[in-house]
Amino acid sequence: MRMLTTIAVTALCGALLTACGSTAPAPSNHGQTSILPGTSPAQAYAMVGRQIKACWFNPTNPVLTRHVFRADAPAGRAANAQTNIVIYDRTPDGKRGLKTYSVLFEARSKGTVVTTANHKLPYALAQKLTADVGYWIQGGANCDGPAPAAATPARGSFAPSRQRVSTPRRGSY
């Protein structure tokens, strides 16, 4: 009987947390994997790392205000070397805490594989960061991301108009 009570209480707590719309971070997942042909991990890192520092950690308008940037890049041009950018929570004393987001650059035949992973950030923020990385590895160079697409007309807005088309009357030329 005690086992059934424990299961019931656990299920109820789970249902309540779900109903509350928890703002808990998404579970750790790989957000995006992209392949950059003809690019070394160091080149890919330079392209993305510069933008991360300029956009996410910009002193005047940072996206990540309570986080720390860390990069691990091997010296020289080591074959099959991995380069990482890891974003950590900032502890009260300003040091790095738990890993929250990462970007991995792996050498593959004739290119680099770039993989993002969310470890602890809220889902919406992780999606924004992943979209930013995707934009930058495609050559984007600003903090606002790609220009917004032109507004798409509402469905059915291409229906023919019911207005009468005026035609010239005879003799009114």
Secondary structure, DSSP 8 states (H G I E B T S, - for coil): -HHHHHHHHHHHHHHHHHHTT------SEEEEEEEEET--HHHHHHHHHHHIIIIIS-SSS-S-SSEEEEEE--SS--TT-EEEEEEEEE-TTSSEEEEEEEEEEEEETTEEEEEEEESSS-HHHHHHHHHHHHHHHTT--SSS-S--------TTTTS---S------TT--
